[in-house]
Amino acid sequence: MGFPHPSHPRETVLLSRHFGDAEARSYAGWMQRGGYQALEKALGMGREQVIDEVKTSGVRGRGGAGFPAGVKWSFMPKERTKPHYLCCNADEGEPGTFKDRELMRWTPHAVLEGCAIAAYAIQAEHVYVYIRGEFTEAIRVMQAAIDEAYAKGILGQNVLGRGVRIEMTIHRGAGAYICGEETALMNSIEGKRGNPRIKPPFPAAAGLWGCPTTVNNVETLAAVPHIIEKGAAWYKGLSLSNPKSTGTKLFSICGNVAKPGNYEVTMGFPLRDLLYEMAGGIPGGRKLKAVQPGGCSVPFITAEEAAGALLDYEGCVAAGTQLGSGGMIVYDDACDIVYQVMRLARFYAHESCAQCTQCREGTAWTTKILQKILRGEGRMEDLDVLVDLGEQMTGKTICVLSDSCAVAVVSAIQKFRPDFEAYIRSGRAVATA
Amino acid sequence: MSQAGTRTHAPGDAPAPPKVFEGAGRRELDAILKRYPDRQAALLPALWMVQAKHGWVSPAAMAEVAEVLGLTVASVKGVVTFYTMYHQHPVGKHFVQVCTTSPCNVCGAEGVVAAFLKATGCARMGATSPDGQWTIVEAECLGACGFATPVMIDDDLIESVTAESVPALVAKYR
């Protein structure tokens, strides 16, 4: 299958196998496709064994941070003296990223199965699936799957007759990018403003309602059944470049690209092949100007840097950027990069929770300075001020929203300085603002 | 972005809206409360219930939510104002959010906004149309970047909207 395009022969189709296959959404359809065998297998294994398997597989957090998932699970207390919780982070909001939405709306039972295995492993009796408020279709499809799973004994007091209790509840967000940050997400579930919490304590020590909690991204959890079913060694073997990056990754390609959509490739796949061979390259006879391979919170890279980049955690760093969430934003040479950078800064200013001064003021002033440049009223010193501001916004706040804004703006100035200088020199105002 | 309506409401200047958490509403809330270990956790779901019934979250509704969940009105208001999807003012019959963040922006999203304003007769973003039918706002990333430009009309997410396809879309919802 594949959605919105048929799967490309060079894709490694694991998580996206049933994208576009509406019958895979129902319990019956999912069982026909081999559903819940991994959960059966996991419940027959010891909890520690499940955690070890996931640890050995090398799967890293697909939400953007890339922290090894099995290691995260192993931080949970072995003795349960308080309730343990699992949160499935489906607050997908990183501009450029739309993979979790597809996972939930085409393969809800795959997400559910991953959640159930994780919950068993970390002794969580309740899973909260935090879905962003705008994903109304994903919420409907996931709720239908959860209802069916309860009816079939996959969820509830006695999962698959094994005496394990797993409850699952969808918690609908209400429009806040920051709630994708794991501690903000927990506050939002608790019915509070989505302000990130100071760490430590980390969620495994004190998370939801002060209890041990693990937060995993949808895509990470969806990979778990495959790891349990086919084994860690097999999953680890899915690596084309650096052995520290394993498995498959969904890349959401968007912006100025001929065939936007999700493409699933083995870690280490060349960016160039993904962009030109699978996604059809840049439309309209134009040329590539810049790419953000991991959502808007990672550094911009130029066409030259993108040409040799390999898509895994280390490969992206070597190319001067990051893998992030895999939301690949493509900008062609007709793009006004200064204007787009202002739009990104404005996004962060809008989404800042405003707890930390560096972020609240930094994102707002970054936006104002960029808008001034776009009005044709900029001075050359403004570029230095923006870079200096970026330094003040990095590594100084409770979460990394501020850093993300800085990284996008500063990398754009470094890579495309002549574009910024042209506005300042000419005193010309942007046509579209 | 700004979702300010065209009207302002002083407390007490409107008749009290019907209660949300009575009868079937109360039973729905009780079922939600069973899913959480404390009452405050039901705040976001309760606010969604309010908005589904009234179309916005009025000061009177905030007071009702505070009462049923045992919270202060100030803390409820603090939450309502944090999340952009709760309307703090009445909006048009159809609430339209157009994503204009960079991935959609480079695909012509601002033209889609302009087309919506023109087709609905809204004077500007955030202002309700004279017939009370439409409110158009820009949204920051709707999470469907591969289907530029995604637009939410009420609870429906519509993919791949172009400036040219807007008039037909507006006619469909009108």
Interface residues (C-beta under 8 A of the other chain):
Chain A: P4 P83 E92 G93 E94 P95 G96 T97 F98 R101 R132 G133 E134 F135 T136 E137 E167 T169 H171 R172 G173 A174 G175 A176 Y177 S188 I189 E190 G191 K192 R193 G194 W209 S252 I253 C254 G255 N256 P260 G261 N262 C296 G327 I329 Y331 D332 C335 Q340 R343 L344 F347 H350 E351 C353 T432
Chain B: M1 R35 Y36 P37 D38 Q40 A41 A42 L43 L44 P45 L47 W48 L69 L71 G78 V79 F82 Y83 T84 M85 Y86 Q97 T100 T101 S102 P103 N105 V106 C107 E110 A139 E140 C141 L142 G143 A144 C145 G146 F147 A148 M152 D155 D156 L157
